[in-house]
């Protein structure tokens, strides 16, 4: 019974609560109705006063419009208030920002910058601006910081300083960014010699114009005209940049030539991401650091045919990956740097025409794979620490015109197969450990113009077949172990301008016709001739080992190597 009473009490309480709630709702509704009624009466009163003829329908429409206007005003007030709040928060620096790209959040920043970053990182890598710069490249931490800063600086220039103010979907955005990055990474210590960015933002053609100074063969001066880098003009008009119209009817970079311009800093691997870049010529600058692995990948350097990096300060090994990933490279010049390590055998994978690794510190033997490239025309490996022998496969190089192995520790003999390289015009193996007699097949290369074998260990006699080399201009046989006499057949070499036979074991007399040739052109600045022989008295016998007519030999030496100009 007690439980039933409790349940009844709860039910009564619930009923009272519902009743109170119902009464409260009734009061609320009644209040609203009173307000609306009063509002209607007020409006109707005013309408009636202004327009006594207005009926009830028109009055209700007027009331509806009045509340619509009030609601619209309220919405506008809310939007205005939100705008003030958002502006205050962003002004205080509390808006979302990218750690990698610091810039003022203008409308352009909000709409364009994120899209720009997406476009660039999609191609260059998602962590390109703020992640690991390059793994496995061997850069020190200071270089890593420099790379990261130059990337951010380049992006900031595109966003905030570029007079063109490109949109994120501009067809040349990526191309322009890469060239800006190239400038920032090659001005690590100092600006370029020529064509640096304008000092101010002036946009006139005359203000932006410049020239890039280029020396050719140390004698002729050339000027490449164009606009300053990072100027208002299209990047294809910057000095040293050559473009062509691509498949998308847009100007695309095909050549970048900045020789003798004091470029300093690192070699940016990103520059080979220009999809149509065919020629990259940066010789005679001050580039440092290692040869970047990423210069050639399955996405970089795909169109590159010629790469000239000679006379810089690049170091480290030659990346074998270069020659695994690219298929079009035919000309490569990295001479006069500080390269170390071996010559990659992967070089044999490419249809090379011009290959120059001279004047470095390369070691190891000559990779035989290099001599499998029947397209090879010029091979320069001089002044390194290379060892081993000259492979017999040299005879496979049917198009070889220039072979330079001088200044190495290469040993062995000159293989007879060299005579099969019938297009050879220049053979230089001086200052090596090569030895033995000269193969008779050598004299079958009828178009040979320079045969330079000085300071080796060659022996035997000078073959009379030397007279077959009628195009020969230079014959260097000094500091070897040749014996016998100078053959009279050498008279047939009417184009000979230099003959070095000193510091050998030769005897006899210099042929008269050779002396006549010297007389004919001696003192002629356009046809300089030189004849060097052991025509000074020997310290052992007191007489010269070679007799030379008066004013015939231009340099006379004795058996000790002492020489005197004549």
C-alpha positions in Angstrom: 0.0 0.0 0.0 2.8 2.4 0.9 4.4 1.7 -2.5 1.2 2.5 -4.3 0.9 5.8 -2.4 4.5 6.7 -3.4 3.7 5.9 -7.0 0.5 8.0 -6.8 2.5 10.9 -5.3 5.0 10.7 -8.1 2.3 10.7 -10.7 0.6 13.7 -9.0 3.9 15.5 -8.9 4.5 14.8 -12.6 1.0 15.9 -13.4 1.5 19.2 -11.5 4.8 19.7 -13.2 3.3 19.2 -16.6 0.5 21.5 -15.7 2.9 24.2 -14.6 4.9 23.8 -17.8 1.7 24.0 -19.8 0.7 27.1 -17.9 4.1 28.6 -18.5 3.9 27.9 -22.2 0.4 29.4 -22.3 1.7 32.5 -20.6 4.7 32.8 -22.9 2.5 32.3 -26.0 0.0 34.8 -24.6 2.8 37.3 -24.0 4.1 36.9 -27.5 0.6 37.3 -28.9 0.2 40.5 -26.8 3.5 41.9 -28.1 2.6 41.0 -31.7 -0.9 42.5 -31.2 0.5 45.7 -29.8 3.0 45.8 -32.7 0.2 45.2 -35.2 -1.9 47.8 -33.5 1.0 50.3 -33.6 1.7 49.6 -37.2 -1.9 49.7 -38.2 -2.4 52.9 -36.3 0.5 54.6 -38.1 -0.5 53.1 -41.4 -4.0 54.2 -40.8 -3.0 57.7 -40.0 -0.7 57.8 -43.1 -3.0 55.9 -45.3 -6.5 55.7 -44.1 -7.5 53.6 -47.0 -5.1 50.7 -46.3 -6.9 47.5 -45.6 -5.9 44.6 -43.3 -4.0 42.6 -45.9 -1.7 45.5 -46.8 -1.1 46.2 -43.1 0.0 42.6 -42.5 2.4 42.8 -45.5 3.9 46.0 -44.2 4.5 44.3 -40.8 6.2 41.3 -42.5 8.5 43.6 -44.4 9.4 45.5 -41.3 10.5 42.3 -39.5 12.4 41.1 -42.6 14.4 44.3 -42.6 15.1 44.0 -38.9 16.3 40.4 -39.4 18.6 41.3 -42.3 20.1 44.1 -40.2 20.7 41.7 -37.4 22.6 39.3 -39.7 24.8 42.1 -41.1 25.6 43.2 -37.6 26.7 39.7 -36.7 28.9 39.4 -39.8 30.5 42.8 -39.1 31.2 41.8 -35.5 32.8 38.5 -36.6 35.0 40.3 -39.1 36.3 42.6 -36.4 37.0 39.6 -34.1 38.9 37.7 -36.8 40.8 40.7 -37.8 41.9 41.3 -34.2 43.0 37.7 -33.7 45.0 37.6 -37.0 46.5 41.0 -36.2 47.7 39.6 -33.0 49.5 36.8 -34.9 47.2 34.1 -33.7 46.0 33.0 -37.1 47.3 29.7 -38.5 50.7 30.1 -40.2 53.2 27.9 -42.0 56.4 27.3 -40.1 58.3 27.0 -43.4 57.0 30.2 -45.1 56.7 33.4 -43.1 54.7 36.1 -44.8 52.0 38.7 -44.1 48.5 37.1 -44.5 47.0 39.3 -47.1 44.2 38.1 -49.4 46.8 37.0 -51.8 48.5 34.9 -49.1 45.2 33.3 -48.0 44.1 32.4 -51.5 47.3 31.9 -53.5 50.2 31.0 -51.2 49.0 27.6 -50.0 48.2 26.6 -53.6 51.7 27.8 -54.7 53.3 25.7 -52.0 51.3 22.7 -53.0 52.3 23.1 -56.7 56.0 23.3 -55.8 56.1 20.6 -53.2 54.2 18.2 -55.4 57.1 18.3 -57.8 60.0 18.8 -55.4 58.9 16.8 -52.4 56.4 17.3 -49.6 59.2 18.2 -47.1 61.0 20.4 -49.5 60.8 23.7 -47.6 60.9 22.6 -44.0 61.9 18.9 -43.9 65.2 17.1 -44.5 67.0 19.0 -47.2 68.9 16.3 -48.9 69.8 13.0 -47.3 73.0 11.2 -48.2 74.6 14.1 -50.0 77.3 14.6 -47.5 76.5 18.3 -46.8 77.6 19.8 -43.5 75.0 21.3 -41.2 75.9 24.9 -42.2 75.3 24.0 -45.9 72.0 22.3 -45.0 70.9 25.5 -43.3 72.0 27.5 -46.3 70.0 25.3 -48.6 66.9 25.5 -46.5 67.2 29.3 -46.1 67.7 29.8 -49.9 64.6 27.8 -50.6 62.5 29.8 -48.2 64.0 33.0 -49.5 63.2 32.1 -53.1 59.6 31.2 -52.2 59.2 34.5 -50.3 60.5 36.4 -53.3 57.9 34.7 -55.6 55.1 35.5 -53.1 56.0 39.0 -51.9 58.7 40.6 -54.0 58.2 39.4 -57.6 56.9 42.4 -59.6 54.9 39.9 -61.8 52.9 38.5 -58.8 52.1 35.2 -60.5 49.0 33.2 -59.6 49.4 29.7 -58.3 48.2 28.3 -61.7 50.6 30.4 -63.8 52.3 28.1 -66.3 55.7 29.6 -65.6 55.5 29.6 -61.8 57.7 26.5 -61.3 60.2 27.6 -63.9 60.5 31.1 -62.4 60.9 29.7 -58.9 63.7 27.4 -60.0 65.6 30.2 -61.6 65.2 32.4 -58.5 66.4 29.5 -56.4 69.4 29.0 -58.7 70.4 32.7 -58.1 70.1 32.4 -54.4 72.1 29.2 -54.2 74.9 30.6 -56.4 75.3 33.8 -54.4 76.2 32.2 -51.0 79.2 34.6 -50.3 79.0 37.3 -52.9 76.8 38.6 -55.7 77.5 37.6 -59.3 80.0 39.6 -61.4 77.2 40.8 -63.7 73.4 40.7 -64.0 72.4 40.8 -60.3 68.9 41.9 -59.4 67.9 45.6 -59.7 68.7 47.6 -56.6 65.2 49.1 -56.6 61.9 48.1 -58.1 62.1 50.2 -61.2 60.8 48.4 -64.2 62.2 50.2 -67.2 63.9 48.1 -69.8 67.0 50.2 -69.7 67.3 49.9 -65.9 66.9 46.1 -66.0 69.3 45.5 -68.9 72.8 44.1 -68.3 75.4 42.0 -70.0 77.2 38.9 -68.9 80.9 38.9 -69.6 82.3 35.8 -71.2 85.9 35.0 -72.2 86.7 32.7 -75.1 90.1 31.0 -75.4 91.5 33.8 -73.2 91.7 36.1 -76.2 88.3 37.1 -77.5 85.7 38.9 -75.2 82.0 38.2 -75.8 79.0 39.9 -74.3 75.7 38.2 -73.7 73.0 40.8 -73.4 69.8 40.4 -71.4 67.9 41.6 -68.4 69.0 41.4 -64.8 68.0 38.4 -62.8 64.9 38.7 -60.5 63.8 41.7 -62.5 60.3 42.6 -63.7 60.8 40.9 -67.1 59.8 37.4 -67.9 62.5 35.0 -66.7 63.3 34.0 -70.3 64.6 37.5 -70.9 67.2 37.3 -68.0 70.8 37.2 -69.2 72.1 33.8 -70.0 68.7 32.2 -70.3 67.5 30.9 -73.6 63.9 29.7 -74.1 61.9 28.1 -76.8 58.2 27.7 -77.3 57.2 24.3 -75.9 54.3 21.9 -76.7 52.0 23.9 -74.4 52.8 27.1 -76.4 54.7 28.5 -73.4 58.3 29.7 -73.2 60.4 27.0 -71.6 64.1 27.2 -70.7 66.3 25.1 -72.9 69.7 26.7 -72.2 71.4 28.3 -69.2 74.8 29.8 -69.8 76.5 31.8 -67.1 80.2 31.4 -67.8 82.9 33.6 -66.1 80.3 35.3 -63.8 81.7 34.5 -60.3 78.9 32.2 -59.3 79.6 31.0 -55.8 77.9 28.5 -53.5 76.4 25.2 -54.4 75.3 23.6 -57.6 71.5 23.4 -57.3 70.2 20.0 -58.4 66.8 21.5 -58.8 67.8 23.3 -61.9 67.7 20.1 -63.9 64.0 19.8 -63.0 63.4 22.2 -65.8 61.8 19.7 -68.2 63.3 21.1 -71.5 66.8 22.1 -70.3 69.3 20.9 -72.8 72.4 22.9 -72.1 73.8 23.9 -68.7 77.0 25.8 -69.0 78.6 27.1 -65.7 82.3 26.9 -66.5 84.9 29.2 -65.0 83.0 30.1 -61.8 83.5 29.4 -58.0 80.9 26.7 -57.3 81.7 24.4 -54.3 80.4 21.4 -52.6 79.9 17.8 -53.9 78.5 16.8 -57.2 74.8 16.5 -56.3 73.3 13.0 -56.6 70.0 14.3 -57.7 71.3 16.2 -60.7 70.1 13.3 -62.8 67.1 11.2 -61.7 64.2 9.6 -63.4 62.6 13.1 -63.0 65.6 15.4 -63.4 67.9 16.1 -66.3 65.8 14.1 -68.7 66.4 16.5 -71.6 69.9 17.5 -70.7 72.4 17.0 -73.5 75.4 19.1 -72.4 76.8 19.9 -68.9 79.8 22.1 -68.5 81.1 22.5 -64.9 84.8 22.9 -65.7 87.0 25.3 -63.7 85.1 25.4 -60.5 85.8 24.0 -57.0 83.5 21.0 -57.0 84.6 18.0 -54.9 83.8 14.5 -54.1 83.2 11.5 -56.3 81.4 11.4 -59.7 78.0 10.0 -59.0 77.4 6.8 -60.9 73.7 7.4 -60.5 74.0 10.2 -63.1 74.7 7.8 -65.9 72.0 5.3 -64.8 69.2 7.8 -64.9 69.8 9.9 -67.9 69.8 8.9 -71.5 70.5 12.0 -73.6 73.7 13.4 -72.0 76.4 13.5 -74.7 78.7 16.2 -73.5 80.1 16.3 -70.0 83.0 18.6 -68.9 83.9 18.5 -65.2 87.6 19.3 -65.7 89.7 21.5 -63.3 87.8 20.7 -60.2 88.6 18.7 -57.1 86.9 15.4 -57.9 88.1 12.2 -56.3 87.3 8.5 -56.6 87.0 6.3 -59.6 85.5 6.9 -63.0 82.1 5.2 -63.0 81.8 2.3 -65.4 78.2 3.3 -65.9 79.5 5.9 -68.3 79.4 3.2 -70.9 75.6 3.4 -70.8 75.5 6.7 -72.5 76.1 7.8 -76.1 78.8 10.2 -75.1 80.6 12.4 -77.6 82.6 14.7 -75.4 84.0 13.5 -72.0 86.4 15.6 -69.9 87.5 14.8 -66.4 90.9 16.3 -66.7 92.8 18.0 -64.0 91.2 16.4 -61.0 92.3 13.8 -58.4 90.6 10.7 -59.9 92.1 7.3 -59.1 91.7 3.7 -60.3 92.1 2.2 -63.7 90.5 3.2 -66.9 87.1 1.6 -67.1 86.9 -0.5 -70.2 83.2 0.4 -70.6 84.2 3.9 -71.6 85.8 2.5 -74.7 82.6 0.8 -75.8 81.0 4.1 -76.8 81.5 4.2 -80.5 80.0 7.7 -80.5 82.9 9.1 -78.4 84.9 11.8 -80.2 86.9 13.6 -77.4 88.2 11.8 -74.3 90.2 14.0 -71.8 91.4 12.3 -68.6 94.7 14.2 -68.2 96.3 15.2 -64.9 94.8 12.7 -62.5 96.1 9.7 -60.6 94.8 7.0 -62.9 96.6 3.7 -63.2 96.4 0.6 -65.2 96.9 0.3 -69.0 95.2 1.7 -72.1 92.7 -1.0 -73.0 93.0 -2.6 -76.4 89.3 -1.6 -76.8 90.5 1.8 -77.8 90.4 0.5 -81.3 86.6 0.3 -81.0 86.4 4.1 -80.9 85.9 4.6 -84.6 84.9 8.2 -84.2 87.6 9.2 -81.6 89.4 12.4 -82.6 91.2 13.4 -79.4 92.7 11.2 -76.7 94.5 12.8 -73.7 95.9 10.6 -70.9 98.8 12.8 -70.0 99.9 13.4 -66.4 98.7 10.0 -65.0 100.4 6.8 -63.8 99.1 4.8 -66.7 101.6 2.1 -67.7 102.0 -0.6 -70.4 102.5 0.0 -74.1 100.6 1.8 -76.7 98.3 -1.0 -78.1 98.5 -1.8 -81.8 94.7 -1.6 -81.9 95.0 2.2 -81.7 95.6 2.2 -85.4 92.0 1.2 -85.9 90.9 4.5 -84.5 91.4 6.0 -87.9 89.8 9.4 -87.0 92.3 10.3 -84.3 93.9 13.7 -84.8 95.5 14.2 -81.4 97.2 11.6 -79.1 98.6 12.9 -75.8 100.1 10.4 -73.3 103.0 12.5 -72.1 104.2 12.3 -68.4 102.9 8.8 -67.9 104.6 5.4 -67.2 103.9 4.1 -70.6 106.8 2.2 -72.3 107.8 -0.1 -75.1 108.2 0.5 -78.8 105.7 2.4 -80.9 103.4 0.1 -82.9 103.7 0.4 -86.6 99.9 0.6 -86.9 100.2 4.1 -85.3 101.6 5.5 -88.5 98.5 4.4 -90.4 96.4 7.2 -88.9 97.0 9.5 -91.8 95.1 12.5 -90.4 97.0 12.6 -87.1 98.0 16.2 -86.3 99.5 15.9 -82.8 101.5 13.0 -81.4 102.8 14.0 -77.9 104.7 11.2 -76.1 107.1 13.3 -74.0 108.5 12.2 -70.6 107.5 8.5 -70.8 109.7 5.4 -71.1 109.2 4.6 -74.8 112.2 3.0 -76.5 113.3 1.7 -79.9 113.9 3.7 -83.0 111.9 6.4 -84.7 110.3 4.5 -87.6 110.7 5.8 -91.1 107.0 5.4 -91.4 106.7 8.6 -89.6 106.8 10.3 -93.0 103.3 9.0 -93.7 101.9 11.4 -91.1 101.8 14.3 -93.6 99.3 16.3 -91.6 101.4 16.2 -88.4 101.9 19.6 -86.8 103.4 18.6 -83.5 105.7 15.6 -82.7 106.9 15.3 -79.1 109.3 12.5 -78.3 111.5 14.2 -75.7 112.7 12.5 -72.4 112.3 8.9 -73.6 114.8 6.2 -74.5 114.7 6.4 -78.3 118.0 5.6 -80.0 119.3 5.6 -83.6 119.0 8.6 -85.9 116.3 11.0 -86.9 115.0 9.5 -90.1 115.2 11.5 -93.3 111.5 10.7 -94.0 110.6 13.3 -91.5 111.3 15.8 -94.4 107.8 14.9 -95.7 106.2 16.5 -92.7 105.8 19.9 -94.3 103.2 21.1 -91.8 105.4 20.3 -88.8 105.7 23.3 -86.4 107.1 21.6 -83.3 109.6 18.7 -83.1 111.0 17.7 -79.7 113.6 14.9 -79.8 115.8 16.1 -76.9 116.8 14.0 -73.9 117.0 10.7 -75.7 119.8 8.5 -77.0 119.6 9.8 -80.6 122.7 10.5 -82.6 123.5 11.9 -86.1 122.3 15.2 -87.7 119.0 17.0 -87.9 117.8 16.6 -91.6 118.5 19.6 -93.7 115.0 20.0 -94.9 113.8 20.3 -91.3 116.2 23.1 -90.8 115.1 24.8 -94.0 111.5 24.7 -92.6 112.7 26.4 -89.4 114.6 29.1 -91.4 111.5 29.7 -93.5 109.2 30.5 -90.6 111.6 31.6 -87.8 110.4 35.0 -86.5 107.0 34.6 -88.1 104.5 35.3 -85.3 101.8 33.5 -87.4 103.8 30.4 -88.1 105.8 29.7 -85.0 108.2 26.7 -85.3 110.3 25.0 -82.7 113.0 22.4 -82.9 114.5 20.9 -79.7 117.4 18.5 -79.7 120.5 17.4 -77.8 122.8 19.9 -79.6 124.7 21.1 -76.5 128.1 19.5 -75.8 127.8 16.4 -73.6 129.2 16.6 -70.1 130.8 13.2 -70.7 132.3 13.5 -74.2 132.4 17.3 -74.7 130.6 17.0 -78.1 126.9 17.2 -78.9 125.1 14.0 -79.5 123.1 15.7 -82.3 124.5 18.0 -84.8 122.3 20.9 -85.7 123.1 23.6 -88.3 123.5 27.2 -87.2 120.2 28.8 -86.2 118.4 25.5 -86.9 117.6 24.2 -83.5 115.6 26.7 -81.3 116.4 24.9 -78.1 119.6 22.9 -77.4 120.1 20.5 -74.5 122.9 18.3 -73.1 122.8 14.8 -71.6 121.9 16.1 -68.1 118.7 17.8 -69.3 120.2 21.3 -69.2 118.8 23.3 -72.1 119.5 26.6 -73.6 117.5 28.6 -76.1 119.2 29.2 -79.4 
